[in-house]
Amino acid sequence: MLLALFDGMPMTTTEPVMVALSGGVDSSLTAWLLKQQGRPLATMFMKNWEEDDDSGTCPAEQDAEDARRVAETLGIPFHARNFAVEYWDGVFEHFLAELRRGRTPNPDVLCNREVKFRTFVEHAADLGYPRIATGHYARVVDVAGRRLLLKGRDPAKDQSYFLHALSPAQLAVAEFPIGDLQKDEVRRLAARAGLHTSGKRDSTGICFVGERNFRPFLARFLAPAPGPIEDTTGRVLGTHEGLHHHTLGQRGGLGIGGLRGGTGEPWYVVAKDQARQALIVSQGDHPGLYARRCRTEVALWTQGAPPSAMFRSGVKTRYRQPDQPAEVCVCEDGTLEVRFAEAQRAVTPGQSLVLYDGEVCLGGAVIAASDALHGGLAMRPPASG
């Protein structure tokens, strides 16, 4: 393990730091912790989505007000920036394109790389703050001249999965002050510090787009693309409104739960036939949901390069999944071929496969295909060197 070779300690610096203040408890405590260090400090709120609902409510406005109030409580300068254009161009258009391909994208990963740790960093630097701090549950340590991205101490909140695509240059300016804390500790410390966000509910939903009724929201951007719902024998069971509304392993929301016959077990999505716009389903825990191998797109590495052309690693194919042992082959074109020690359920194209050496996040890649259901993935030679 990488950490076993070094006495890794969190980096200490007196450089000015800009806190990405979201209006939630995690970033609020991040600002408070840095203030206790006596660092030159400022905060910035990012608005990355233009509200266009007819509900009369605007969560971003409330978040901005909460962020401003936290900054005032702490006596820290407050800035606000609108990055909606950068978010649309760098994240949301890609998100829609992936959905059109029938894949299940993870916009939070791209949002971190393209907005939070690129656009935000540039604006912070323009204001005289060369470093940024966020409320992510992750850690960074400097060991032997290298900056390592580590899992957060709280296994239930660890967010290194969403940070795996950050480059070495992006990690070099990043700080995660709450990464050593448990969530309940964060709330307790925030309450003790007098931060009004200490009891605020955690946000969910798409990165910066927030919590919405997903189907009507997507209907504003993606035209209906109906097709058949079929079982694995080709029997038509019903119709769907678009493959982009469904993901592998999904249970429910199919509109076929009342069908008679069969095993009586729940229906699950086991595949998508993009050419025919067909959604393939099966009752129960179908073998077609499980994959022994997968192929990815070009991988991104937190150290700038893979540890070797072939290596063993812990991997996650979805957030909150325990690390799964696997053998990783880095191909000549930079993509990965991954063999799992045990078959994995619902290895989903468009989602991220993230690699770990114990606590250290090595990097990851977008899943392109797996051998679930249809099989036929040919393993390619590893990269030379």
N, C-alpha and C positions, 0 to 999 in steps of 0.2 A: 504494500500500500504506500502511496506517495507520502502521506503524512507521517508514516512510521520512520521515514528517513530524516525528518527534520524536526526541530523544535519550533513548530509554526506558532506564531503569535499574531493577534490582530494588529494591523498597522496603526501606528500613532503618528499624528502630524498636527501642525498648527496652521495649515493652509486654510483659507476661507472656504466655507462649504455652503452650498445652496440646498435647502431641504425641499423635496417635492411634497408639498402639503396638500393632501387630498380632501381634508375635512373629516377624515376618519380617525379612530383612536390610534392606529399603528403609526401613521405619519406624525400625529400630534406628539406622541411620546418620543419619537425619533428626534423631533426638534427640541424637546425638553432635555433629553439626555445630552445632546450636543451642547446645549447652553450650559449645562453643569460643567462641561470641560473648559468653558471660557473661550471657545473657538469664535473667530469672526464668522458671523452667521446671518443668513437671510432665508426667507421662504418664498416659494413661488407656487401658485395654483395654476394647473393646466386645465383649460376647457378644450376638449378635443372633439366634441360633437355638438352640432347646432340643434337645440331642442325644436322639434316640429310636431309634437303631439297636440291633440285637441283637448287633452284632459284638464288643462288649466294649471297643472303642476309643473314645476321645473326642478328636478332633483339637483341639477348642476348648480342652480342658483343657491339652493340651500347648502350644498357642499362648499361653495365658494364663501358663503357667509360664515359657515363653521370654521373654515380655514383662516379667514381674516380674524375671527374672534380669538382663535388659538394664538395667532401671531401677536395680537394686541395683549393678550393675557401674559405672554412670555416677554413682551417688549422687544420683539424681533421685527426687522423690516419685512414688509409683505409686498409681493409683486403678483400680478396676474397676467397670463398670456393665453391667447386663443390660437391653438394649433389645429383647428378643424380641417383646414386645407391639407396640411401635412398628414393628418390622420387618414383623411379620405384617400389621398394619393398613395400613401405608403402602406396602409393597412386594409382599409375597408374595401377598396376595389379588388385587391387580391382575395380577400375573404369571399366576395361575391363570385369571383372567377372560379374559385375552388368549389363552391357550392354548385355552380353550373356544370362542373365536371362530375358531379355526383359524389364528391369527396366531403369529408368532415373536417374543416380547417380549425386551427386553434389561433384566433387572432391575438390572444394575450401574448404569445411568444413574439410575434412580429411587432406588436405594439411596444414591447419593452425595447427591442433592438432598434426600431426606426423612429420612435417618438420619445419615450422616456429617457433613453440613453444615447440619443443622437440630437434631436431637435432641442430637447430640454437642456442638454449639456451645452450646446452651442449658445443658447440664450443666457444660461448661467455664466458662462465664460465672458460673454460680452458685458455683463454687469460686474465683472471682477471676481467671480467665484469659480476657481478652476476645478473644484470637486463638487460632487452632488451626493446627497444621502436620501434614501427612500425607506419606506416602512415595510420592505420585503422581509419575510422570514427566511433569511439566508445569511451566509457569512463569507468574508474574504480574509485570507491570511497571506502574508508575504513569507515565502520560504526559499532560501538559496537563490534569491533574485527572481523568483517566479511568483506570480499572483494566482492563488488557487481560489476557486469558487467552491464553497462547502454547503452542505445541507444546513438548514436551520435546526436549532436544538430541539424545537417542538416538532415531533414527527407528524403530528396531525395538521400542522400549519406550514411545513416546509414548502418553500416556493422556488427552490433551485430549478425545478422542472421548467418553469416559465422563463428562467434566466439563462438557460443553457446556450442560447444563440448569441450571447454577448461576446464580442471580440476581446482579445487581450487589452487593446487600447481602451475599450469601454470599461472593462473591469478595473483598469488602472486608476480611474477617477471615481469609482463607486464606493460607497460606504453603506452598510446595513446595520445600524446600531442596535436594533432589537433582535438580531439573529440569534443571540444567545439566550433569549427569554422565552418562556412559555406564554401562551395567550392570556391565561388568567393573571400572570404576573404583569403583563402589559396593562391590562385594565386596572389592576390594583394600584400600580405606580401612577397611572394617569389620574386616578381618583385622588390619590394622596397629593399629587401636584396641583390639584384644583382645575384640571382640564375638563371642560364641559362635555367633551366627546367620549369620556371614559365609558359610558354606557351605550354609546351609539351602536346600532346594529351594523354588522359587517355587510358591505355591498356585495352583490352577486350579479350574474348576467354577463353579457359581452363586454369586454374591456372598453370602458368609456361610453359605450352605448347604453349600458345599464340593464335594469330589469324591465322586460317588456313581454307582451303577449307575442311570442316569436313568430307564429304563422302570419298574422296580419302585418307585422312589421316587415318580414321578408317579402310579402306580396307587393310592397311598394317599390321593390327593386328587381324582383325576379318574376317573370311571367309564369303563369301556371303551365306545368308540363305533365299532364296526366298520363298514366300508364297502368298496366295491369299489376295486380298483386297475385303472385303465383306461389304455390308450394313447390317443394324441390322435385316433384314429378311433372311439373308443368301445368297442373290443374289451376285454372283461374278462380280466385276466391273473392275478388273485388277489384276496386280501382283506387289509385292514390292521386294526390294533387301535384306531386313532384318529388323526385328522388331527393332533392335538397332538404326536404322536411324530415328525412329519416337517416338513421345511422346504424351501423352493424351492432348487433346485440340488443337493439332497442326492443323493449317490451311495452305494449300498450300504444294507444294513439293510432292504431291501424284500421279501426272500424270493422274488424272481422271477428271480434271476440264472441259474438253470438252464433257463429257457425256451428251447425250440428255435425256430429260425426267426429272422426279422428280420435285422438287420445284424451281429449278433454283438458290437456295441459295448455298453458299460455302460449301465445304465438310470439316468435322472435324474428327479427330481421337477420337473415344469414348471408345475404349477398345483394348486390345491385347489378343489373344488366343494363349498362348505360346505352348500349346500341339500340336496345328495344324499349328503353325506359321502363323496364320491368323490375319490380321489387320482389325479391325471393324471400319467402318466410317458411318457418317450420315450427312445429309444436315441440315444446320441451327443449332440453339441452342438446341440440343437434350437433353431431360431429363436425359439420361444416362450419361451425363457429370457431373452431380451434385451428391454430397454425403452429407448425414446427419451425418455419423459416419466414423471413420477410426480407424485402429489398427496400432500400430507401433512396431518396434523392441525395444530392451532394451534402456531405456532413459539414457542420461547423464545430470548431474546437475552441474551448476556452483558453487553451495554451497555444493556439495557432496551428497545431498539427496533432495528428493522432499519436498515441504512445508507441505504436508499431503497426506494421501492415496486417498482422493478425494478432489478436489478443482476446483474453477472456475478461468479461466485464459483467457487472450488474446492470440491468436495463429496466426501464419503465416504458411501457407502450401507452400509458395513460396516467394522468395525475392521480395521486394518492395510492397508486399500486405499490406494493412492496417490491424491492429490487428483485429481478428475476435473473438467474445465472444464464449466460449466453456466450457463444463464441462469435467474435466480430471479425469480418474480413473487409479490409479497406481496398476497394477496387481501383484500377488505374484512373478512372474518371472521377474519383473522389466520393462515389456513392458507397453504400455499405450493403453487405450481405450478412444477415444475422441468423444464427442457428440457436434456438432456445433449448435449454436443457430439458424443459417440459413444455408441452404444447400450451400456447397462450390463447385466451378467449378474446374474440372480437378485436383482432389486430387491424386497425382501421386506417385505410388510405387517407392522407390529409392530416392525421394526428402526428404528434411528435414522438419519436423514439429517443429517449435520453439515456446516456451512459454514465455509469458511476464506478469509481474505484473506492469502495468503502464510502467515506463521507465526501469524497471529492467528486464534483461534477466535471466530467471530461468534455462534454459537448453533446451533440445529438443531430438528428436529421428528421425530415418529414418522411413518413412511411409512404411508399409508392405502391406496394403490392405485397401480398402474402400468399402462402400455399394453401390457405384455408379453402375448403369446398372444391375448388377446381385443380389445385396443385400446379405443377409444371414450372416452378421457378428453377432456372439453372444457375448454379453458383459459378461466379466468374473468378479468374485468377486475382490474387491480391496485388496491390501496387508494389512495384519494385522498391527496394531499400527498406 
